[in-house]
């Protein structure tokens, strides 16, 4: 077979599968019993998926392996701390600049007052 024949055959099969899926979908959706059955199957599938996810989360916790949620929470905390550290660094830089700009005034020594005798 030539390459064009394969492409033509593949295109024909794809067209048949699309038409077949469309007709199957239309037939299933027109049948009330099938619609309800698919709805129940979908609901059971979601319940099973949630149960599976909970079990996996418990296993990860048991083996002390962080989950994706744990990693996202940790990244969020690190981002927050990083931004706070950056803000603190900027404030320290400003304070250092201000100290270099202002000449340091000599400090006066505090005068000592003589203590009164308790007697």
C-alpha positions as CSV (number, residue, x, y, z in Angstrom):
1,X,0.0,0.0,0.0
2,X,1.2,3.5,-0.8
3,X,1.5,6.2,1.9
4,X,-1.6,8.0,0.5
5,X,-3.7,4.9,0.9
6,X,-2.7,4.6,4.6
7,X,-3.6,8.3,5.2
8,X,-6.9,7.8,3.4
9,X,-7.7,4.7,5.4
10,X,-6.7,6.4,8.7
11,X,-8.9,9.4,7.8
12,X,-11.8,7.1,6.9
13,X,-11.5,5.2,10.2
14,X,-11.3,8.4,12.2
15,X,-14.5,9.6,10.4
16,X,-16.3,6.3,11.2
17,X,-15.2,6.5,14.8
18,X,-16.4,10.0,15.2
19,X,-19.7,9.2,13.6
20,X,-19.9,6.0,15.7
21,X,-19.2,7.8,19.0
22,X,-21.8,10.5,18.1
23,X,-24.5,8.0,17.3
24,X,-23.7,6.0,20.5
25,X,-23.8,9.1,22.6
26,X,-27.1,10.2,21.1
27,X,-28.5,6.7,21.6
28,X,-27.4,6.6,25.3
29,X,-28.7,10.1,26.1
30,X,-32.1,9.3,24.5
31,X,-32.5,6.3,26.8
32,X,-33.6,7.4,30.3
33,X,-32.5,4.2,32.0
34,X,-29.0,4.5,30.4
35,X,-28.7,8.1,31.5
36,X,-29.5,7.3,35.1
37,X,-27.1,4.4,35.1
38,X,-24.3,6.5,33.7
39,X,-25.1,9.2,36.3
40,X,-24.9,6.6,39.2
41,X,-21.7,5.2,37.8
42,X,-20.2,8.7,37.6
43,X,-21.3,9.4,41.2
44,X,-19.8,6.1,42.4
45,X,-16.6,6.8,40.5
46,X,-16.2,10.2,42.2
47,X,-16.9,8.6,45.6
48,X,-14.3,6.0,44.9
49,X,-11.8,8.6,43.8
50,X,-12.2,10.6,46.9
51,X,-11.8,7.5,49.1
52,X,-8.7,6.6,47.1
53,X,-7.3,10.1,47.5
54,X,-7.9,10.0,51.3
55,X,-6.2,6.6,51.5
56,X,-3.2,7.8,49.6
57,X,-2.9,10.9,51.8
58,X,-3.0,8.7,54.9
59,X,-0.3,6.4,53.5
60,X,1.9,9.4,52.6
61,X,1.4,10.7,56.1
62,X,2.2,7.3,57.7
63,X,5.5,7.1,55.8
64,X,6.2,10.8,56.5
65,X,6.2,11.8,52.8
66,X,4.9,15.3,52.2
67,X,1.9,15.5,49.9
68,X,1.6,18.1,47.1
69,X,-0.7,20.1,49.3
70,X,2.1,20.1,52.0
71,X,4.6,21.2,49.5
72,X,2.3,24.0,48.2
73,X,1.8,25.2,51.9
74,X,5.5,25.1,52.5
75,X,6.3,27.0,49.4
76,X,3.7,29.6,50.3
77,X,5.2,30.0,53.8
78,X,8.7,30.3,52.3
79,X,7.5,32.9,49.8
80,X,6.0,34.9,52.6
81,X,9.2,34.7,54.7
82,X,11.3,35.6,51.8
83,X,9.2,38.8,51.1
84,X,9.4,39.7,54.8
85,X,13.2,39.2,54.8
86,X,13.5,41.4,51.7
87,X,11.5,44.1,53.4
88,X,13.6,43.9,56.5
89,X,16.8,44.1,54.4
90,X,15.5,47.2,52.7
91,X,14.7,48.8,56.0
92,X,18.1,48.0,57.4
93,X,19.8,49.4,54.3
94,X,17.8,52.7,54.8
95,X,18.8,52.9,58.4
96,X,22.5,52.4,57.6
97,X,22.2,55.1,54.9
98,X,20.7,57.5,57.4
99,X,23.4,56.9,59.9
100,X,26.1,57.6,57.3
101,X,24.4,60.8,56.2
102,X,24.0,62.3,59.6
103,X,27.2,63.1,61.5
104,X,27.4,61.4,64.8
105,X,26.8,63.9,67.6
106,X,29.0,63.4,70.6
107,X,27.1,62.0,73.5
108,X,27.2,63.9,76.8
109,X,28.1,61.8,79.8
110,X,25.3,61.6,82.3
111,X,26.0,63.6,85.4
112,X,26.1,61.7,88.5
113,X,24.3,63.0,91.5
114,X,25.7,62.2,94.9
115,X,23.6,59.8,96.7
116,X,21.9,60.8,99.8
117,X,22.7,58.8,102.8
118,X,19.8,56.8,104.1
119,X,20.9,57.7,107.7
